C-alpha cells in the first residue's frame, strides 16, 4: 500500500462519490416532488373540480392538473385534503379492528349464528322487530343474553318473538326436505361469509419502501394508488354525502337557513350523513323482510360505521363547542362585552370564532373530567355512580358507540350538557354577579393592551410562559395539593353530616345492623340512572375479551372502580341534600376567591412596578396565581415538617444551611458565606447568563434586521434578559439532546444531584464561568475589533459605522464557515481513507503489513488476507 494515493485514484473516487450523491439527490427529489407536490396538488384540484358543480370543470380537469397557477396554495390545501382522507382511512381500519376484537352489536353478531331463531321470522313480526335489533333510532338490543341487560331499554323486550319464531320454523319444516337441501349449500356459504374479515391484499410494507426512501422506484405505484384512493374517498365520503344533504335541505326548504350559518358545507355534509344513516336503516329492514342475509350484514355494518362517525362528531365536535359558547355567554359581563360584540366577531371571522370556542370548551371538558378522576381517588367507590368512570378497564367509548342505541347516546348527551352547563352557571355566572355587587369597581377585567406601558409586552409574555405557567401547570405538585384540599373537605363534610362511611368508606362495618348496610346502588337507583351509569355490554366471549378495553386499561391505569358497601345513617336523604348544598356553596366560594384574589394581588404587584399604567389582566392574574402557588407550596412544606416533629424540622433546616446544632455564633460566618455563594450563583445563572445571551441575540439578529445604518440601536436590558431566559431554556434542551461533551456532562451531574445536594463550587467552575466567559468573549472581541482595531487603519466614519453594525453577523458567519470547512476536511479525510481501503486493502493480499518488524518477527514470513 503506498503512503500517498495517486491523483488519478483520488479524482476517480471523488467522481464516483459525486455521481452517487447526484443519483441520491435526484431520487430523493423525485420522492419529495411526488409526495409533496403531485399527491396534494391532484387531491386539491380533484376536490375543487368535484365541488364546482359544473360539467366544464370535469372536462378541463386534465388541463387544470398541469396548470402552474397558485401552486403553493393548492399544495397546502391538498395536504389538508390528504390528511382528512388519511384520517378517514385510519378510522375505518381502526373501527374494523374494534368490531373484530371487541365484538359488534348484538343484532349484527346474531346474523352469523346458524341456529339463530330470529333468522326465520316472517312478515308477521320479525321485520318490525329489526328496528329494535338495529339499536338505531328506537331502542337497543332485544332478547340479548343476561350479561347484556345493561344495554336494554325499558319495555324493549317483545314477549311473542320466540313463539313467532317457532311457528315460522314449523312452516319452514312443512315445506319439505327437498327445498331445504337445495338451499343448504347457499345458506352455508352465506353463514361463512363475513364482509369485515377480508384478507390483506398487499404485503407488509415498511415506511422506507412505501415512501421510496429505500432507493427503488416502487413508490411510483404507491403514489398512483394514493391518488386513486384520495379520489375515491373524496367521492364517497365528501361528494356523495354533501349532495345527498343538499337535495334533502332543498326538499325541506331549509337551504337559506343553512346558508346563513356560514358553515353551509359542513352542515350540508352532516345532513347527508343523517339521511344516509336513515336510508341504511330502512334498507336493512327491507333486507330483513326479504331474508337477504348478505344484504343485512353489508348494510348493517355500513350503518354502524355511519352511526359511530356521527356520534364521534357529536361528542368531540358539538359538545365542546356548546360548552365553549356557554362559557363565553356566562362570562360576558366579566369582560364588559355584549352579545352584539360576539355576533360581530363571529360574522367577521366565523371559522376562527368557532375554533376558539371549541378549544376553550375542550379545555374545560378536559379539566372537568380530570377533577372527577381526582375526586374518585378520594371518595368511596360507588359515590359517583351517576358519572362514567374513565379509569374503569371496561370503559371504552368506541365500543359504547358500537353497541348502544342512538337514543341512549342522545339522552347521555343531554345529561352531560345539563351537568356541565349547571357547573358553569354555579362557578362562573353567579360569582360574577356577586362580585359586581360586592366590589363594583373590580370588574370588568382589562383585556386591552396599553401602548403606553414602559414594560415590553413581549417580555411579560415570555416571563408568563417561561416562569409562571410552568410552575402552575406542574402536574405533580398542583394535583397533590388539589387532592389534599378535596380530601380535607370530604373528611370535614363527613364529620359534619355523619357520612363518613358513605363518603370516605374507611369505617368498619363489623357489628353494624344488616338493615342499615347498603351493598349495592340498585335499590336506590331509578331505571334511568342505572341506564346512564351502565357501561358498554360485554363483547361476545368467542371474539376475545375486547382489545379496545385492554388498551384502555393499559392507558388509563387502575383507579377505584366497582362498589363498596356503606352504612346508611338515619335521615339519609336529608343528609345527602345538605351535602349537595354545601358542595354547591363550596364551589361558589372557591370560584369567587379564584376570580378575585389572584387578580387583586397581581394588580398590587404591577402597581408597585409600573404605577398607574393599565396592564393586561393576563399578566396580573399570572403574577397573582404564582404568588398564591408559592404560598401554598411553602405552607404544604411547613405543614409536612410540622407533622413529622421538631427533630425533622431541625434536620431539614440544617440540610438547607439555615440552622446549626452547635454554637450559632460559631456557625454565623459559614452561614453568611454560604448565603453569599448562593446569591452569586443565582445571580450568574438567572441574571448574567440570560442577559448576555439575550444581548448577543439582539446584536447578531435583531439589530441588523430592524435598525437601519443611519440610526443607532437602543437596547432594553429587561427585554434582552427575558429573551435570554427563553434562549437559555432552548439551548439547554438542545445540549441535553445532543452528543456527549463537557457541558452536557456538567448539566447531567447537577441534575442528578438534585436541589438538596447542589455543589456550588462545581456549578460555578464547570458551568457558570465557562459559559459566561464564552458569551463575554463573543460580545467583547467584535466590539474591540470595531472600536479599537478598525479606527487604527484610518478608515472613514461611514466605514467605521458599517463595521460596527455588521461586525457581529460577520464574526458569526466566519465561525460558521470555519466549522463547515473543518467538517468538510474531516469528511474528505474519511473519503480519502475509504478510497485507499477500497483500492489497496479490501480483498487484497498484504505482505509484511507490520511496518517496524523485530528480528523475531522477520523469521515468521507471515501473510494475511484482509476482507
C-alpha positions, 0 to 999 in steps of 0.5 A: 500500500503506498503512503500517498494515493495517486491523483488519478485514484483520488479524482476517480473516487471523488467522481464516483462519490459525486455521481452517487450523491447526484443519483441520491439527490435526484431520487430523493427529489423525485420522492419529495416532488411526488409526495409533496407536490403531485399527491396534494396538488391532484387531491386539491384540484380533484376536490375543487373540480368535484365541488364546482358543480359544473360539467366544464370543470370535469372536462378541463380537469386534465388541463387544470392538473398541469396548470402552474397557477397558485401552486403553493396554495393548492399544495397546502390545501391538498395536504389538508385534503390528504390528511382528512382522507388519511384520517378517514382511512385510519378510522375505518381500519381502526373501527374494523379492528374494534368490531373484530376484537371487541365484538359488534352489536348484538343484532349484527353478531346474531346474523352469523349464528346458524341456529339463530331463531330470529333468522326465520321470522316472517312478515308477521313480526320479525321485520318490525322487530329489526328496528329494535335489533338495529339499536338505531333510532328506537331502542337497543338490543332485544332478547340479548343474553343476561350479561347484556341487560345493561344495554336494554331499554325499558319495555324493549323486550317483545314477549311473542318473538320466540313463539313467532319464531317457532311457528315460522320454523314449523312452516319452514319444516312443512315445506319439505326436505327437498327445498331445504337441501337445495338451499343448504349449500347457499345458506352455508356459504352465506353463514361463512361469509363475513364482509369485515374479515377480508384478507390483506391484499398487499404485503407488509410494507415498511415506511422506507419502501412505501415512501421510496426512501429505500432507493427503488422506484416502487413508490411510483405505484404507491403514489398512483394508488394514493391518488386513486384512493384520495379520489375515491374517498373524496367521492364517497365520503365528501361528494356523495354525502354533501349532495345527498344533504343538499337535495334533502335541505332543498326538499325541506326548504331549509337551504337559506337557513343553512346558508346563513350559518356560514358553515353551509358545507359542513352542515350540508355534509352532516345532513347527508350523513343523517339521511344516509344513516336513515336510508341504511336503516330502512334498507336493512329492514327491507333486507330483513323482510326479504331474508337477504342475509348478505344484504343485512350484514353489508348494510348493517355494518355500513350503518354502524360505521355511519352511526359511530362517525356521527356520534364521534362528531357529536361528542368531540365536535358539538359538545365542546363547542356548546360548552365553549359558547356557554362559557363565553355567554356566562362570562360576558359581563366579566369582560364588559362585552355584549352579545352584539360584540360576539355576533360581530366577531363571529360574522367577521371571522366565523371559522376562527370564532368557532375554533376558539370556542371549541378549544376553550370548551375542550379545555374545560371538558378536559379539566372537568373530567380530570377533577372527577378522576381526582375526586374518585381517588378520594371518595368511596367507590360507588359515590359517583355512580351517576358519572362514567368512570374513565379509569374503569378497564371496561370503559371504552367509548368506541365500543359504547358507540358500537353497541348502544342505541342512538337514543341512549347516546342522545339522552347521555348527551343531554345529561352531560350538557345539563351537568356541565352547563349547571357547573358553569352557571354555579362557578362562573355566572353567579360569582360574577354577579356577586362580585359586581355587587360586592366590589363594583369597581373590580370588574370588568377585567382589562383585556386591552393592551396599553401602548403606553406601558414602559414594560415590553409586552413581549417580555411579560409574555415570555416571563408568563410562559417561561416562569409562571405557567410552568410552575402552575401547570406542574402536574405533580405538585398542583394535583397533590395539593388539589387532592389534599384540599378535596380530601380535607373537605370530604373528611370535614363534610363527613364529620359534619353530616355523619357520612363518613362511611358513605363518603370516605368508606374507611369505617368498619362495618363489623357489628353494624345492623344488616338493615342499615348496610347498603351493598349495592346502588340498585335499590336506590337507583331509578331505571334511568340512572342505572341506564346512564351509569351502565357501561358498554355490554360485554363483547361476545366471549368467542371474539376475545375479551375486547382489545379496545378495553385492554388498551384502555386499561393499559392507558388509563391505569387502575383507579377505584372502580366497582362498589363498596358497601356503606352504612346508611345513617338515619335521615339519609336523604336529608343528609345527602341534600345538605351535602349537595348544598354545601358542595354547591356553596363550596364551589361558589366560594372557591370560584369567587376567591379564584376570580378575585384574589389572584387578580387583586394581588397581581394588580398590587404587584404591577402597581408597585412596578409600573404605577398607574399604567393599565396592564393586561389582566393576563399578566396580573392574574399570572403574577397573582396565581404564582404568588398564591402557588408559592404560598401554598407550596411553602405552607404544604412544606411547613405543614409536612415538617410540622407533622413529622416533629421538631427533630425533622424540622431541625434536620431539614433546616440544617440540610438547607444551611439555615440552622446549626446544632452547635454554637450559632455564633460559631456557625454565623460566618459559614452561614453568611458565606454560604448565603453569599455563594448562593446569591452569586450563583443565582445571580450568574445563572438567572441574571448574567447568563440570560442577559448576555445571551439575550444581548448577543441575540439582539446584536447578531439578529435583531439589530441588523434586521430592524435598525437601519445604518443611519440610526443607532440601536437602543437596547432594553436590558429587561427585554434582552434578559427575558429573551435570554431566559427563553434562549437559555431554556432552548439551548439547554434542551438542545445540549441535553439532546445532543452528543456527549461533551463537557457541558452536557456532562456538567448539566447531567451531574447537577441534575442528578444531584438534585436541589438538596445536594447542589455543589456550588463550587462545581456549578460555578467552575464547570458551568457558570464561568465557562459559559459566561466567559464564552458569551463575554468573549463573543460580545467583547472581541467584535466590539474591540475589533470595531472600536479599537482595531478598525479606527487604527487603519484610518478608515472613514466614519461611514466605514467605521459605522458599517463595521460596527453594525455588521461586525457581529453577523460577520464574526458569526458567519466566519465561525460558521464557515470555519466549522463547515470547512473543518467538517468538510476536511474531516469528511474528505479525510474519511473519503480519502481513507475509504478510497485507499481501503477500497483500492489497496486493502479490501480483498487484497493480499498484504505482505509484511503489513507490520511496518517496524518488524523485530528480528523475531518477527522477520523469521515468521514470513507471515501473510494475511488476507484482509476482507 
